[in-house]
């Protein structure tokens, strides 16, 4: 009897052990499936160039992911390069990310893509022209792996976007703390000993408002010309039609050039002028008109008047052309200073160029 009781007890222990193992096995299976699910979410493992680096037109940004990417999921909602340096505290929830991207849709840069390297490496090609300033790269969970799982920079947690910052031109990206962005008062750099209006295209060949116009300045090499102003003035009545204020971190190039270009109609980042330093919407009028260049103290440092004038009207107690106005040129042609000469006579100093040369001295 004692032996049989021991056998029966052993059987009970055996069946209890098997049942427990099966139950635990089921839980482990669920956990393994859950782990496999989030571990298969793609995330960025490498970025070139690194965040806070500079970018340039016609180059590309390269993202390398941990998993194969579905090319059909690539688009403005999933990958966006947005003009501006924005507070990344916004990127806590999926809805906030998409709302922010929708609100800044007009600031998104037009991109093209090439997926290679076993569909894990994505080359993001930049356009021919970029505005000088800061840019924010966003990769959201609208991006998908080939197996349908959403992108997540922090697999296993809530949807987390990948954020990187870049800049183009002389603009610097300030470092941020975890809770707030450092506010740094702008300090002007090396002043320009000389700065002149060098070339102007005011009347486009095809359109006056579709990104053909430009104003090229030339002077001291690598000089800070932030907050310098350009006034466009109607020669018929002396009224200021437009004012252009150069933004902070506006510097002349090593060759001394700073190029201001008109935006294409309806665009915020494209012009028909190659490699501008500053982009905005402006429309110089046909002659008689005047372009005044003032330093950041409001002092007039150069003038270009062109066209046939009845008299030399004064604005801000300043004349609107030097000695004699330059000629009024044909559409698509530019007025260019002849070899940097400045004799204080617009008619003598400026020549007509049938083929404009923006950005080239």
Secondary structure, 3 states (H helix, E strand, C coil): CHHHHHHHHHHHHHHHHHHHHHHHHHHHHHHHHHHHHHHCCCCEEEEECCCCEECCCCCEEEEEECCCECHHHCCCCCEEEEECCCCHHHCCCHHHHHHHHHHCHHHECCCEEEEECCCCEEEEECCCCCCCEEEEEEECCCCEECCCCECCCCCCCCCCCEEEEEEECCCCCCCECCCCECCCCCCCCCCCCCEEEEEEECCCCCCCCCCCCEEEEEECCCCECCCCEEEEEECCCCCEEEEEECCCCCECCCCCEEEEEECCCCCCCCCCCCCCCEEECCCCCCCCEEEEEECCCCCEEEEEEECCCCCCCEECCEECCCCCCECCCCCCCEEEEHHHCCCCCHHHHEEEECCCCCCCC
